[in-house]
């Protein structure tokens, strides 16, 4: 798939990520950043995607209760201790940010009991 998949080196908070993408995979990034930085990154991805392009956000998402699954809750405590503003986010928070950035209501898909991802399509 080397001819169909591209990677790009750089600092995603500072560098231009380009445009015209069909798909962006944002894996295990949000938990290290503040709410504002997360919203900025999702917005940046939205601008980089073509209409109909998809964003998949993988992380250790909390349920709406804010404390399950236990592994995500414990990971969130760890992020609070080792980052300036990171934490575990509820999947509904990230879904709201994605919709605010112009994505369709994202679908939550479970990878396993500890990890999941949201996938949304950029509206035209």
DSSP file (Angstrom, degrees, kcal/mol; ACC not computed):
  #  RESIDUE AA STRUCTURE BP1 BP2  ACC     N-H-->O    O-->H-N    N-H-->O    O-->H-N    TCO  KAPPA ALPHA  PHI   PSI    X-CA   Y-CA   Z-CA
    1    1 A X    >>        0   0    0      0, 0.0     3,-2.4     0, 0.0     4,-1.6   0.000 360.0 360.0 360.0   5.2    0.0    0.0    0.0
    2    2 A X  T 34  +     0   0    0      1,-0.3     0, 0.0     2,-0.2     0, 0.0   0.786 360.0  53.4 -53.9 -31.0    3.1    2.3   -0.1
    3    3 A X  T 34 S+     0   0    0      1,-0.2    -1,-0.3     3,-0.0     3,-0.0   0.626 114.8  40.6 -79.1 -12.2    1.8    4.0   -3.2
    4    4 A X  T <4 S+     0   0    0     -3,-2.4     2,-0.4     1,-0.1    -2,-0.2   0.582 106.8  64.9-110.3 -14.2   -1.6    4.8   -1.6
    5    5 A X     <  -     0   0    0     -4,-1.6     2,-0.4     2,-0.0    -1,-0.1  -0.929  59.8-171.1-117.4 134.7   -0.6    5.8    2.0
    6    6 A X        -     0   0    0     -2,-0.4     2,-0.3    -3,-0.0    -3,-0.0  -0.940   5.5-163.9-122.7 145.9    1.5    8.8    2.9
    7    7 A X        -     0   0    0     -2,-0.4     2,-0.4     2,-0.0    -2,-0.0  -0.861   8.0-153.8-119.2 162.1    3.0    9.9    6.2
    8    8 A X        -     0   0    0     -2,-0.3     2,-0.2     2,-0.1    -2,-0.0  -0.980   7.9-140.7-141.9 123.7    4.2   13.3    7.0
    9    9 A X        +     0   0    0     -2,-0.4     2,-0.3     2,-0.0    -2,-0.0  -0.519  52.6  79.2 -80.2 149.8    6.9   14.2    9.6
   10   10 A X  S    S-     0   0    0     -2,-0.2     2,-0.7     5,-0.0    -2,-0.1  -0.867  82.7 -58.4 147.6-177.0    6.5   17.3   11.7
   11   11 A X    >>  -     0   0    0     -2,-0.3     4,-3.5     1,-0.1     3,-1.4  -0.896  38.6-156.7-100.6 109.3    4.9   18.9   14.7
   12   12 A X  T 34 S+     0   0    0     -2,-0.7    -1,-0.1     1,-0.3     5,-0.1   0.689  91.4  55.9 -67.0 -17.4    1.1   18.6   14.3
   13   13 A X  T 34 S+     0   0    0      1,-0.1    -1,-0.3     3,-0.1     3,-0.0   0.742 125.7  18.3 -80.5 -23.3    0.5   21.6   16.6
   14   14 A X  T <4 S+     0   0    0     -3,-1.4    -2,-0.2     2,-0.1     2,-0.1   0.754 107.4  77.5-117.0 -36.4    2.7   23.9   14.6
   15   15 A X  S  < S-     0   0    0     -4,-3.5     2,-0.2     1,-0.1    -5,-0.0  -0.448  81.0-104.8 -88.2 152.4    3.3   22.6   11.1
   16   16 A X        -     0   0    0     -2,-0.1    -1,-0.1     1,-0.1     3,-0.1  -0.515  25.1-162.5 -65.8 135.0    1.1   22.6    8.1
   17   17 A X        -     0   0    0      1,-0.3    -1,-0.1    -2,-0.2     2,-0.1   0.405  35.4-125.6-103.5   2.5   -0.3   19.2    7.5
   18   18 A X        -     0   0    0      2,-0.0    -1,-0.3    31,-0.0     2,-0.3  -0.312  21.9-102.9  87.7-172.5   -1.4   19.8    3.9
   19   19 A X  S    S+     0   0    0      1,-0.1    30,-0.2    -3,-0.1    29,-0.2  -0.902  78.2  63.0-146.4 171.3   -4.8   19.3    2.2
   20   20 A X        +     0   0    0     28,-0.5    29,-0.2    27,-0.3     2,-0.2   0.666  62.8 154.0  85.9  17.8   -6.7   17.0   -0.1
   21   21 A X  E     -a   49   0A   0     27,-2.5    29,-2.8     1,-0.1    -1,-0.2  -0.518  37.0-160.6 -83.6 147.6   -6.7   14.0    2.1
   22   22 A X  E    S+     0   0A   0      1,-0.3    32,-2.5    27,-0.2     2,-0.3   0.708  80.0  16.2 -90.0 -26.8   -9.3   11.2    2.0
   23   23 A X  E     -a   54   0A   0     30,-0.2     2,-0.4     2,-0.0    -1,-0.3  -0.991  57.7-167.3-153.2 135.9   -8.6    9.8    5.4
   24   24 A X  E     -a   55   0A   0     30,-2.2    32,-2.6    -2,-0.3     2,-0.6  -0.998   8.9-158.0-127.0 130.5   -6.7   10.9    8.5
   25   25 A X  E     -a   56   0A   0     -2,-0.4     2,-0.8    30,-0.2    32,-0.2  -0.938   8.3-173.9-108.3 111.1   -5.9    8.5   11.4
   26   26 A X  E     -a   57   0A   0     30,-3.2    32,-2.3    -2,-0.6     2,-0.5  -0.857  14.6-176.9-109.6  94.6   -5.3   10.4   14.6
   27   27 A X  E     -a   58   0A   0     -2,-0.8    32,-0.2     1,-0.2    30,-0.1  -0.839  56.4 -22.0-108.7 125.3   -4.1    7.7   17.1
   28   28 A X  S    S+     0   0    0     30,-2.3    -1,-0.2    -2,-0.5    31,-0.1   0.870 100.4 110.3  52.5  47.7   -3.4    8.2   20.8
   29   29 A X    >   +     0   0    0     29,-0.5     3,-1.7    -3,-0.3     4,-0.2   0.736  58.4  62.7-112.8 -46.0   -2.8   11.9   20.5
   30   30 A X  G >  S+     0   0    0     28,-0.3     3,-2.4     1,-0.3    57,-0.3   0.842  90.7  66.1 -59.5 -38.8   -5.6   13.7   22.2
   31   31 A X  G 3  S+     0   0    0      1,-0.3    56,-0.6    55,-0.1    -1,-0.3   0.671  98.9  55.2 -61.4 -15.7   -5.0   12.4   25.7
   32   32 A X  G <  S+     0   0    0     -3,-1.7    54,-0.4    54,-0.2    53,-0.4   0.426 104.7  65.2 -93.0   0.8   -1.7   14.3   25.9
   33   33 A X  S <  S-     0   0    0     -3,-2.4    54,-0.3    54,-0.2    50,-0.0  -0.809  82.5-100.4-129.4 162.2   -3.2   17.7   25.1
   34   34 A X     >  -     0   0    0     -2,-0.3     4,-2.5    52,-0.1     5,-0.2  -0.196  41.9-102.7 -71.7 167.2   -5.6   20.3   26.5
   35   35 A X  H  > S+     0   0    0      1,-0.2     4,-2.5     2,-0.2     5,-0.2   0.930 123.6  49.8 -55.5 -47.5   -9.2   20.6   25.4
   36   36 A X  H  > S+     0   0    0      1,-0.2     4,-2.2     2,-0.2    -1,-0.2   0.896 111.0  48.5 -62.7 -41.4   -8.3   23.6   23.3
   37   37 A X  H  > S+     0   0    0      2,-0.2     4,-2.6     1,-0.2    -1,-0.2   0.898 110.6  51.6 -65.3 -39.9   -5.4   21.8   21.6
   38   38 A X  H  X S+     0   0    0     -4,-2.5     4,-2.3     2,-0.2    -2,-0.2   0.928 110.8  47.4 -62.1 -45.1   -7.6   18.8   20.9
   39   39 A X  H  X S+     0   0    0     -4,-2.5     4,-2.3     1,-0.2    -1,-0.2   0.890 111.3  52.2 -64.2 -38.6  -10.3   21.0   19.3
   40   40 A X  H  X S+     0   0    0     -4,-2.2     4,-2.4    -5,-0.2    -2,-0.2   0.925 110.2  48.2 -60.8 -45.5   -7.5   22.8   17.2
   41   41 A X  H  X S+     0   0    0     -4,-2.6     4,-2.2     2,-0.2    -2,-0.2   0.889 111.6  48.9 -65.7 -39.9   -6.2   19.4   16.0
   42   42 A X  H  X S+     0   0    0     -4,-2.3     4,-2.2     2,-0.2    -1,-0.2   0.908 112.7  48.8 -66.0 -40.9   -9.6   18.2   15.0
   43   43 A X  H  X S+     0   0    0     -4,-2.3     4,-2.1     2,-0.2    -2,-0.2   0.881 109.5  52.4 -64.0 -38.5  -10.3   21.4   13.2
   44   44 A X  H  X S+     0   0    0     -4,-2.4     4,-1.4     1,-0.2    -2,-0.2   0.896 109.5  49.2 -63.9 -41.1   -6.9   21.2   11.4
   45   45 A X  H  X S+     0   0    0     -4,-2.2     4,-1.2     1,-0.2    -2,-0.2   0.907 108.3  53.9 -64.4 -41.5   -7.8   17.7   10.3
   46   46 A X  H >< S+     0   0    0     -4,-2.2     3,-0.5     1,-0.2    -2,-0.2   0.909 108.7  48.8 -60.2 -42.0  -11.2   18.9    9.0
   47   47 A X  H 3< S+     0   0    0     -4,-2.1   -27,-0.3     1,-0.2    -1,-0.2   0.806 110.4  52.2 -67.0 -29.0   -9.5   21.6    6.9
   48   48 A X  H 3< S+     0   0    0     -4,-1.4   -27,-2.5   -29,-0.2   -28,-0.5   0.673  96.8  83.7 -82.4 -17.8   -7.1   19.0    5.5
   49   49 A X  E << S-a   21   0A   0     -4,-1.2   -27,-0.2    -3,-0.5     2,-0.1  -0.571  78.1-122.9 -88.9 148.7   -9.7   16.6    4.4
   50   50 A X  E >   -     0   0A   0    -29,-2.8     3,-2.8    -2,-0.2    72,-0.2  -0.499  50.9 -78.9 -75.0 156.4  -11.7   16.7    1.1
   51   51 A X  E 3  S+     0   0A   0      1,-0.3    72,-0.2    -2,-0.1    73,-0.2  -0.388 127.1  25.9 -55.2 132.6  -15.5   16.8    1.5
   52   52 A X  E 3  S+     0   0A   0     70,-2.1    -1,-0.3     1,-0.3    71,-0.1   0.309  94.4 132.9  90.0  -8.5  -16.6   13.2    2.2
   53   53 A X  E <   -     0   0A   0     -3,-2.8    69,-3.4   -32,-0.1     2,-0.4  -0.313  50.1-128.4 -70.4 160.7  -13.1   12.4    3.7
   54   54 A X  E     -aB  23 121A   0    -32,-2.5   -30,-2.2    67,-0.2     2,-0.5  -0.885  13.4-157.7-120.4 145.6  -13.0   10.6    7.1
   55   55 A X  E     -aB  24 120A   0     65,-2.4    65,-2.3    -2,-0.4     2,-0.5  -0.981   7.6-166.1-116.4 127.7  -11.3   11.3   10.4
   56   56 A X  E     -aB  25 119A   0    -32,-2.6   -30,-3.2    -2,-0.5     2,-0.6  -0.974   3.5-165.7-113.0 124.5  -10.7    8.4   12.8
   57   57 A X  E     -aB  26 118A   0     61,-2.8    61,-2.3    -2,-0.5     2,-0.4  -0.945   5.0-168.3-114.1 114.1   -9.7    9.3   16.3
   58   58 A X  E     +aB  27 117A   0    -32,-2.3   -30,-2.3    -2,-0.6   -29,-0.5  -0.853  26.4 125.4-103.0 133.6   -8.3    6.5   18.4
   59   59 A X  E     - B   0 116A   0     57,-2.0    57,-1.8    -2,-0.4     2,-1.3  -0.967  69.8 -79.4-166.6-177.9   -7.8    6.9   22.2
   60   60 A X        -     0   0    0     -2,-0.3    29,-0.2    55,-0.2     2,-0.1  -0.667  61.2-167.9 -93.3  77.0   -8.6    5.6   25.6
   61   61 A X        -     0   0    0     -2,-1.3     2,-0.2    55,-0.1    29,-0.2  -0.408  14.0-137.9 -76.8 140.7  -12.1    7.1   25.7
   62   62 A X  B     -d   90   0B   0     27,-2.5    29,-2.2    -2,-0.1    30,-0.3  -0.621  22.6-115.6 -85.2 152.8  -14.2    7.3   28.9
   63   63 A X    >   -     0   0    0      5,-3.8     3,-1.9    -2,-0.2     5,-0.2  -0.283  42.7 -90.1 -74.1 173.6  -17.9    6.5   28.8
   64   64 A X  T 3  S+     0   0    0      1,-0.3    -1,-0.1     2,-0.1    26,-0.1   0.715 123.9  69.4 -63.3 -20.3  -20.3    9.2   29.6
   65   65 A X  T 3  S-     0   0    0      3,-0.1    -1,-0.3     1,-0.1    25,-0.0   0.705 102.6-132.2 -71.0 -16.9  -20.2    8.4   33.3
   66   66 A X  S <  S+     0   0    0     -3,-1.9    -2,-0.1     2,-0.3    -1,-0.1   0.443  89.4  63.0  84.5  -0.3  -16.6    9.7   33.3
   67   67 A X  S    S+     0   0    0      1,-0.1     2,-0.3     7,-0.0     6,-0.2   0.372  78.0 115.4-139.3   4.6  -15.1    6.8   35.2
   68   68 A X        +     0   0    0     -5,-0.2    -5,-3.8     4,-0.1    -2,-0.3  -0.959  54.6  44.1-127.7 152.3  -15.5    3.6   33.0
   69   69 A X  S >> S-     0   0    0     -2,-0.3     4,-2.1    -7,-0.3     3,-0.6   0.591  80.0-141.3 -67.2 154.4  -13.9    1.7   31.6
   70   70 A X  H 3> S+     0   0    0      1,-0.2     4,-2.8     2,-0.2     5,-0.3   0.862  98.2  58.0 -56.2 -40.4  -11.5    1.5   34.5
   71   71 A X  H 3> S+     0   0    0      1,-0.2     4,-2.1     2,-0.2    -1,-0.2   0.891 108.2  46.2 -61.3 -39.0   -8.4    1.3   32.3
   72   72 A X  H <> S+     0   0    0     -3,-0.6     4,-2.4     2,-0.2    -1,-0.2   0.889 112.1  51.4 -69.6 -38.8   -9.3    4.6   30.6
   73   73 A X  H  X S+     0   0    0     -4,-2.1     4,-1.8     2,-0.2    -2,-0.2   0.927 112.4  45.1 -63.5 -44.9  -10.0    6.3   34.0
   74   74 A X  H  X S+     0   0    0     -4,-2.8     4,-2.0     1,-0.2    -1,-0.2   0.892 112.2  51.9 -66.0 -39.2   -6.6    5.1   35.4
   75   75 A X  H  X S+     0   0    0     -4,-2.1     4,-2.5    -5,-0.3    -1,-0.2   0.895 106.5  55.2 -63.0 -39.1   -4.9    6.2   32.2
   76   76 A X  H  X S+     0   0    0     -4,-2.4     4,-2.1     2,-0.2    -2,-0.2   0.890 106.0  50.7 -61.0 -40.7   -6.6    9.6   32.6
   77   77 A X  H  X S+     0   0    0     -4,-1.8     4,-1.6     2,-0.2    -1,-0.2   0.916 109.6  51.4 -62.1 -42.9   -5.1   10.0   36.1
   78   78 A X  H  X S+     0   0    0     -4,-2.0     4,-1.9     1,-0.2     3,-0.2   0.921 108.7  50.6 -59.3 -44.9   -1.7    9.1   34.7
   79   79 A X  H  X S+     0   0    0     -4,-2.5     4,-1.7     1,-0.2     7,-0.4   0.879 107.0  54.3 -63.3 -37.8   -2.1   11.8   32.0
   80   80 A X  H  < S+     0   0    0     -4,-2.1    -1,-0.2     1,-0.2    -2,-0.2   0.853 112.5  45.2 -61.9 -33.6   -3.0   14.4   34.6
   81   81 A X  H  < S+     0   0    0     -4,-1.6    -2,-0.2    -3,-0.2    -1,-0.2   0.803 121.9  33.0 -80.6 -29.6    0.2   13.5   36.5
   82   82 A X  H  < S+     0   0    0     -4,-1.9     2,-0.3    -5,-0.1    -2,-0.2   0.455 110.9  58.0-113.6  -0.8    2.6   13.5   33.5
   83   83 A X  S  < S-     0   0    0     -4,-1.7   -50,-0.1     3,-0.2   -51,-0.0  -0.865  77.5-120.9-125.8 163.1    1.3   16.1   31.1
   84   84 A X  S    S-     0   0    0     -2,-0.3   -51,-0.1   -52,-0.3    -1,-0.1   0.860 104.2 -11.3 -68.7 -35.8    0.6   19.8   31.3
   85   85 A X  S    S+     0   0    0    -53,-0.4   -52,-0.2    -6,-0.1   -50,-0.2   0.300  97.8 126.8-150.6  10.2   -3.0   19.5   30.4
   86   86 A X        +     0   0    0     -7,-0.4     2,-0.3   -54,-0.4   -54,-0.2  -0.275  22.3 149.0 -76.3 162.6   -3.8   16.0   29.1
   87   87 A X        -     0   0    0    -56,-0.6     2,-0.4   -54,-0.3   -54,-0.2  -0.958  52.2 -77.0-171.4 172.8   -6.4   13.7   30.4
   88   88 A X        -     0   0    0     -2,-0.3     2,-0.3   -15,-0.2   -27,-0.1  -0.741  50.2-148.1 -82.8 136.2   -8.7   10.9   29.2
   89   89 A X        -     0   0    0     -2,-0.4   -27,-2.5   -29,-0.2     2,-0.2  -0.779  15.0-112.2-106.5 148.9  -11.7   12.3   27.3
   90   90 A X  B >>  -d   62   0B   0     -2,-0.3     4,-1.7   -29,-0.2     3,-0.5  -0.549  26.1-126.6 -70.6 142.1  -15.2   11.1   27.1
   91   91 A X  H 3> S+     0   0    0    -29,-2.2     4,-2.3     1,-0.2     5,-0.1   0.838 111.3  58.4 -60.3 -30.6  -16.0    9.8   23.6
   92   92 A X  H 3> S+     0   0    0    -30,-0.3     4,-2.1     2,-0.2    -1,-0.2   0.848 102.2  53.6 -69.1 -32.9  -19.1   12.1   23.6
   93   93 A X  H <> S+     0   0    0     -3,-0.5     4,-2.1     2,-0.2    -2,-0.2   0.948 112.3  43.4 -62.5 -48.5  -16.8   15.2   24.2
   94   94 A X  H  X S+     0   0    0     -4,-1.7     4,-2.6     1,-0.2    -2,-0.2   0.885 111.4  54.5 -67.2 -38.4  -14.7   14.3   21.2
   95   95 A X  H  X S+     0   0    0     -4,-2.3     4,-2.3     1,-0.2    11,-0.3   0.906 108.1  50.3 -60.5 -41.2  -17.7   13.5   19.1
   96   96 A X  H  X S+     0   0    0     -4,-2.1     4,-2.4     2,-0.2    -2,-0.2   0.914 110.4  49.5 -62.7 -43.0  -19.1   17.0   19.9
   97   97 A X  H  X S+     0   0    0     -4,-2.1     4,-1.4     1,-0.2    -2,-0.2   0.901 110.2  51.3 -62.4 -40.8  -15.8   18.6   18.9
   98   98 A X  H  <>S+     0   0    0     -4,-2.6     5,-2.1     1,-0.2     4,-0.3   0.926 110.8  47.2 -63.5 -44.0  -15.8   16.6   15.7
   99   99 A X  H ><5S+     0   0    0     -4,-2.3     3,-1.5     1,-0.2    -1,-0.2   0.900 109.2  54.1 -64.5 -39.7  -19.3   17.7   14.8
  100  100 A X  H 3<5S+     0   0    0     -4,-2.4    -1,-0.2     1,-0.3    -2,-0.2   0.799 105.8  54.9 -63.2 -27.8  -18.5   21.3   15.7
  101  101 A X  T 3<5S-     0   0    0     -4,-1.4    -1,-0.3    -3,-0.3    -2,-0.2   0.461 132.4 -89.7 -85.5  -2.0  -15.6   21.0   13.2
  102  102 A X  T < 5S+     0   0    0     -3,-1.5    21,-3.0     1,-0.3     2,-0.3   0.637  81.0 134.6 107.2  16.2  -17.9   19.9   10.4
  103  103 A X  B   < -E  122   0C   0     -5,-2.1    -1,-0.3    19,-0.2    19,-0.2  -0.659  58.7-107.5 -95.0 153.2  -18.1   16.2   10.7
  104  104 A X        -     0   0    0     17,-2.9     2,-0.3    -2,-0.3    -1,-0.1  -0.274  64.3 -67.2 -61.9 162.3  -21.2   14.0   10.6
  105  105 A X        -     0   0    0     15,-0.1    -1,-0.2     1,-0.1    16,-0.1  -0.401  68.1-123.7 -54.8 117.7  -22.1   12.5   13.9
  106  106 A X        -     0   0    0     -2,-0.3     2,-0.5   -11,-0.3    14,-0.2  -0.289  13.5-127.3 -71.2 151.1  -19.2   10.1   14.5
  107  107 A X  E     -C  119   0A   0     12,-2.6    12,-2.0    -3,-0.0     2,-0.5  -0.823  16.7-136.0 -96.5 132.3  -19.6    6.5   15.1
  108  108 A X  E     -C  118   0A   0     -2,-0.5     2,-0.4    10,-0.2    10,-0.2  -0.778  23.3-174.6 -87.8 126.8  -18.0    4.9   18.1
  109  109 A X  E     -C  117   0A   0      8,-3.2     8,-2.9    -2,-0.5     2,-0.4  -0.990  17.8-136.5-125.0 129.5  -16.3    1.6   17.4
  110  110 A X  E     -C  116   0A   0     -2,-0.4     6,-0.3     6,-0.2     3,-0.1  -0.682  16.8-175.9 -85.7 132.0  -14.7   -0.5   20.1
  111  111 A X  S    S-     0   0    0      4,-2.3     2,-0.3     1,-0.4     5,-0.2   0.865  73.3 -39.2 -86.3 -48.5  -11.3   -2.1   19.4
  112  112 A X  S    S-     0   0    0      3,-2.0    -1,-0.4     0, 0.0     3,-0.4  -0.855  80.1 -68.5-158.3-169.4  -11.3   -4.0   22.7
  113  113 A X  S    S+     0   0    0     -2,-0.3   -42,-0.2     1,-0.2   -44,-0.1   0.702 131.0  41.3 -67.9 -16.6  -12.3   -3.3   26.3
  114  114 A X  S    S+     0   0    0      1,-0.1     2,-0.3   -43,-0.1    -1,-0.2   0.641 116.1  36.5-104.4 -17.6   -9.5   -0.7   26.7
  115  115 A X        +     0   0    0     -3,-0.4    -4,-2.3   -55,-0.1    -3,-2.0  -0.971  54.1 162.4-142.8 150.9   -9.5    1.2   23.5
  116  116 A X  E     -BC  59 110A   0    -57,-1.8   -57,-2.0    -2,-0.3     2,-0.3  -0.928  19.7-137.8-153.2 174.3  -11.9    2.5   20.9
  117  117 A X  E     -BC  58 109A   0     -8,-2.9    -8,-3.2    -2,-0.3     2,-0.4  -0.991   6.5-139.7-143.2 154.8  -12.2    5.0   18.0
  118  118 A X  E     -BC  57 108A   0    -61,-2.3   -61,-2.8    -2,-0.3     2,-0.4  -0.909  18.3-166.6-107.1 137.5  -14.6    7.6   16.6
  119  119 A X  E     +BC  56 107A   0    -12,-2.0   -12,-2.6    -2,-0.4     2,-0.3  -0.990  11.4 171.3-129.7 127.3  -15.0    7.9   12.9
  120  120 A X  E     -B   55   0A   0    -65,-2.3   -65,-2.4    -2,-0.4     2,-0.4  -0.927  26.3-129.8-132.8 157.1  -16.7   10.8   11.2
  121  121 A X  E     -B   54   0A   0     -2,-0.3   -17,-2.9   -67,-0.2     2,-0.3  -0.900  27.9-116.3-109.6 132.7  -17.1   12.0    7.7
  122  122 A X  B     -E  103   0C   0    -69,-3.4   -70,-2.1    -2,-0.4   -19,-0.2  -0.494  33.8-124.6 -67.2 126.6  -16.4   15.6    6.7
  123  123 A X              0   0    0    -21,-3.0   -70,-0.1    -2,-0.3    -1,-0.1  -0.350 360.0 360.0 -68.9 154.1  -19.6   17.3    5.6
  124  124 A X              0   0    0    -73,-0.2    -1,-0.1   -72,-0.1   -73,-0.1   0.468 360.0 360.0 -74.9 360.0  -19.6   18.8    2.1
